[in-house]
Amino acid sequence: MAEKGLELQIRTDGQSEPGGARTKGADACSLKEGKLGIDRVQASIILCGLYLFFSLAGNIAATKVTYFGGMVMDAGFIYSLTFTWRDLIHKQLGQRAAITTIWLAAAINLLAALYFQLVVMLPAQTDWANSGGQTAWEFLFSLQMRITIASIFTALIAELIDTKVYQQWTRGGREKWPQWTRVFASNSISIPVDSLLFPIIAFAGIVGIEGLHQMFWTNIIVKAIVTLLVFWTIYLVPEKPIYRES
């Protein structure tokens, strides 16, 4: 009888331990409810981390001026993903998290640009410098500082506008409207604002008036195309959180 009582006690306790029958049942229930098996902290890291990547990579890539068809544009088009991804953060983590991420991205871009300036000032190894490395760094990352300042200024304005429009669109009965309308409503205002301000601040005096004019329109076109390609990602995360509350 004592052995049976002990066995019963072990089995009962095991059900409340991680991996026990009760925990496994709760996990299965969470998965059925659409949870991904991650907590709020993990969801925040994934969503905000990708936003920061799009922002930083876009600003660095923007140092190259290229073409879209026959029209001038900067190569930082990956940055356009931040507008829709910001909507995902807003949807899952709330308005405060979205605004915090915008400010954090601005700070990280500025710190990265300052670090690159320090690297430019470091003495260059002779062979590397003679091969053109130092000249290339000085050109690209002196320009990158200006691009970063332009990006921070325009991003704070455009993304905060995007946040405000998204927030307003989820109120007043519109929360029942299809979710893609939120993306198009917010992006339709933030994209033109960003496309107008960024080329002027970043490239005025480097690219001619005609080039800036083309860059404005190509930025709008490319960012609109990206929006059309990725707007459906708003449905990747449900209205209810994708994480499990602890």
C-alpha positions as CSV (number, residue, x, y, z in Angstrom):
1,M,0.0,0.0,0.0
2,A,2.9,2.4,0.8
3,E,4.5,1.7,-2.6
4,K,1.2,2.3,-4.4
5,G,0.7,5.5,-2.4
6,L,4.2,6.6,-3.4
7,E,3.7,5.8,-7.0
8,L,0.4,7.7,-7.0
9,Q,2.1,10.7,-5.4
10,I,4.9,10.7,-8.0
11,R,2.5,10.5,-10.9
12,T,0.3,13.3,-9.5
13,D,3.3,15.5,-8.9
14,G,4.7,14.8,-12.4
15,Q,1.6,16.1,-14.0
16,S,2.3,19.6,-12.6
17,E,6.0,19.6,-13.6
18,P,7.3,20.8,-17.0
19,G,6.7,18.0,-19.5
20,G,4.0,16.4,-17.4
21,A,0.7,15.3,-18.7
22,R,-1.1,18.5,-17.5
23,T,1.6,20.8,-19.0
24,K,1.6,18.9,-22.3
25,G,-2.2,19.2,-22.4
26,A,-1.9,22.9,-21.8
27,D,0.7,23.3,-24.5
28,A,-1.5,21.4,-27.0
29,C,-4.4,23.6,-26.1
30,S,-2.2,26.7,-26.6
31,L,-1.2,25.4,-30.1
32,K,-4.8,24.8,-31.0
33,E,-5.6,28.4,-30.0
34,G,-3.0,29.6,-32.5
35,K,-0.1,30.3,-30.2
36,L,3.4,29.7,-31.4
37,G,4.8,28.5,-28.1
38,I,6.7,31.7,-27.5
39,D,6.3,34.2,-24.7
40,R,5.9,38.0,-25.0
41,V,9.6,38.7,-24.6
42,Q,10.5,36.3,-27.5
43,A,7.7,37.8,-29.7
44,S,9.1,41.3,-29.0
45,I,12.6,40.3,-29.9
46,I,11.6,38.7,-33.1
47,L,9.3,41.5,-34.3
48,C,11.4,44.4,-33.2
49,G,14.7,42.7,-34.2
50,L,13.6,42.4,-37.8
51,Y,12.3,46.0,-37.8
52,L,15.8,47.1,-36.7
53,F,17.4,45.0,-39.4
54,F,15.3,46.5,-42.1
55,S,16.1,50.0,-40.9
56,L,19.8,49.6,-40.5
57,A,20.4,47.6,-43.7
58,G,18.3,50.0,-45.7
59,N,20.3,53.0,-44.5
60,I,23.6,51.4,-45.3
61,A,22.4,50.2,-48.7
62,A,21.1,53.7,-49.5
63,T,24.6,54.9,-49.9
64,K,24.5,53.5,-53.4
65,V,22.4,55.4,-56.0
66,T,21.1,53.0,-58.6
67,Y,18.2,52.8,-61.2
68,F,14.7,51.4,-61.2
69,G,14.1,50.8,-64.8
70,G,15.5,54.0,-66.3
71,M,14.8,56.2,-63.2
72,V,17.2,57.1,-60.4
73,M,16.7,55.6,-56.9
74,D,18.7,54.7,-53.9
75,A,19.4,51.0,-53.2
76,G,17.9,51.1,-49.7
77,F,14.5,49.8,-50.8
78,I,14.6,47.1,-48.1
79,Y,13.8,50.0,-45.7
80,S,10.3,50.1,-47.2
81,L,9.5,46.9,-45.3
82,T,9.6,48.9,-42.0
83,F,6.2,50.5,-42.8
84,T,4.3,47.2,-42.9
85,W,6.4,45.6,-40.2
86,R,5.7,48.5,-37.9
87,D,2.0,47.7,-38.4
88,L,2.7,44.1,-37.2
89,I,4.5,45.4,-34.1
90,H,1.6,47.7,-33.4
91,K,-1.0,45.0,-33.9
92,Q,0.8,42.5,-31.6
93,L,2.5,44.6,-29.0
94,G,0.6,47.9,-29.0
95,Q,1.1,51.5,-29.9
96,R,3.7,52.2,-27.2
97,A,5.9,49.3,-28.3
98,A,5.7,50.6,-31.9
99,I,6.8,54.1,-30.9
100,T,9.6,52.7,-28.7
101,T,10.9,50.6,-31.6
102,I,10.9,53.6,-34.0
103,W,12.9,55.7,-31.5
104,L,15.2,52.7,-30.8
105,A,15.9,52.3,-34.5
106,A,16.8,56.0,-34.8
107,A,19.2,55.6,-31.9
108,I,20.9,52.5,-33.3
109,N,21.3,54.0,-36.7
110,L,22.9,57.1,-35.2
111,L,25.3,55.1,-33.0
112,A,26.2,52.9,-36.0
113,A,27.0,55.9,-38.2
114,L,29.1,57.5,-35.4
115,Y,31.0,54.2,-35.1
116,F,31.7,54.1,-38.8
117,Q,33.1,57.6,-38.6
118,L,35.5,56.4,-35.9
119,V,36.5,53.5,-38.2
120,V,37.2,56.0,-41.0
121,M,39.5,58.0,-38.8
122,L,41.5,54.9,-37.7
123,P,44.9,54.6,-39.5
124,A,44.6,52.4,-42.6
125,Q,47.0,49.6,-43.3
126,T,49.2,50.8,-46.2
127,D,48.5,48.0,-48.7
128,W,44.7,48.2,-48.0
129,A,44.8,52.0,-48.4
130,N,46.8,51.8,-51.6
131,S,44.2,49.4,-53.1
132,G,41.5,52.1,-52.6
133,G,39.9,50.8,-49.4
134,Q,40.4,54.0,-47.3
135,T,39.1,56.2,-50.1
136,A,36.0,54.0,-50.5
137,W,35.3,54.1,-46.8
138,E,35.7,57.8,-46.5
139,F,33.3,58.4,-49.4
140,L,30.7,55.8,-48.4
141,F,30.6,56.4,-44.7
142,S,30.9,60.1,-44.8
143,L,27.8,60.0,-47.0
144,Q,26.3,57.4,-44.7
145,M,26.3,59.8,-41.8
146,R,24.2,62.3,-43.9
147,I,21.9,59.5,-45.0
148,T,21.5,58.4,-41.3
149,I,20.5,61.9,-40.3
150,A,18.1,62.1,-43.2
151,S,16.7,58.7,-42.3
152,I,16.3,59.5,-38.6
153,F,14.5,62.8,-39.4
154,T,12.2,61.3,-42.1
155,A,11.6,58.1,-40.2
156,L,10.5,59.8,-37.0
157,I,8.1,61.9,-39.0
158,A,6.8,59.2,-41.4
159,E,6.7,56.3,-39.0
160,L,5.0,58.3,-36.2
161,I,2.4,59.5,-38.8
162,D,2.1,55.8,-39.8
163,T,1.5,54.9,-36.2
164,K,-1.1,57.6,-35.6
165,V,-3.0,56.7,-38.8
166,Y,-2.9,53.0,-37.9
167,Q,-4.2,53.7,-34.4
168,Q,-7.0,55.8,-35.6
169,W,-8.0,53.3,-38.3
170,T,-8.6,50.6,-35.6
171,R,-11.1,52.8,-33.8
172,G,-14.5,54.3,-34.6
173,G,-16.0,51.0,-35.9
174,R,-13.2,50.5,-38.5
175,E,-11.6,47.8,-36.3
176,K,-14.1,45.5,-38.0
177,W,-12.9,46.4,-41.5
178,P,-10.5,44.1,-43.3
179,Q,-7.0,44.3,-41.8
180,W,-5.3,45.1,-45.1
181,T,-7.1,48.5,-45.1
182,R,-5.0,49.5,-42.0
183,V,-1.8,48.8,-43.9
184,F,-2.9,50.7,-47.1
185,A,-4.3,53.6,-45.1
186,S,-1.2,54.2,-43.0
187,N,1.3,53.5,-45.8
188,S,-0.5,55.7,-48.2
189,I,0.4,58.7,-46.1
190,S,3.7,57.7,-44.6
191,I,5.3,56.5,-47.9
192,P,4.9,59.8,-49.8
193,V,6.2,61.8,-46.7
194,D,9.3,59.6,-46.5
195,S,9.8,59.6,-50.2
196,L,9.8,63.4,-50.4
197,L,11.9,64.2,-47.4
198,F,14.6,61.5,-47.5
199,P,16.1,62.2,-51.0
200,I,16.2,66.0,-50.4
201,I,18.0,65.7,-47.1
202,A,20.3,62.8,-48.1
203,F,21.3,63.7,-51.7
204,A,20.7,67.4,-52.4
205,G,24.0,68.7,-53.8
206,I,25.1,65.2,-54.8
207,V,22.3,64.2,-57.1
208,G,20.9,66.9,-59.5
209,I,17.3,68.3,-59.4
210,E,16.2,65.9,-62.1
211,G,17.7,62.9,-60.2
212,L,16.0,64.0,-57.0
213,H,12.7,64.3,-58.8
214,Q,13.1,60.8,-60.3
215,M,14.1,59.5,-56.9
216,F,11.0,60.8,-55.3
217,W,8.7,59.0,-57.7
218,T,10.7,55.8,-57.9
219,N,10.7,55.6,-54.1
220,I,6.9,55.9,-54.1
221,I,6.6,53.4,-56.8
222,V,9.0,50.8,-55.3
223,K,7.6,51.2,-51.8
224,A,4.0,50.9,-53.1
225,I,5.1,47.7,-54.9
226,V,6.7,46.3,-51.7
227,T,3.4,47.2,-49.9
228,L,1.4,45.3,-52.4
229,L,3.8,42.3,-52.1
230,V,3.8,42.1,-48.3
231,F,0.6,43.6,-47.1
232,W,-0.8,40.1,-46.5
233,T,1.8,39.6,-43.7
234,I,-0.6,41.5,-41.5
235,Y,-2.6,38.3,-41.4
236,L,0.4,36.3,-40.2
237,V,-0.2,37.5,-36.7
238,P,-3.8,37.2,-35.4
239,E,-5.6,39.9,-33.4
240,K,-5.0,37.8,-30.3
241,P,-1.4,37.6,-29.3
242,I,0.9,35.0,-30.9
243,Y,2.6,34.5,-27.6
244,R,1.6,32.9,-24.4
245,E,1.1,35.1,-21.3
246,S,3.2,33.9,-18.4
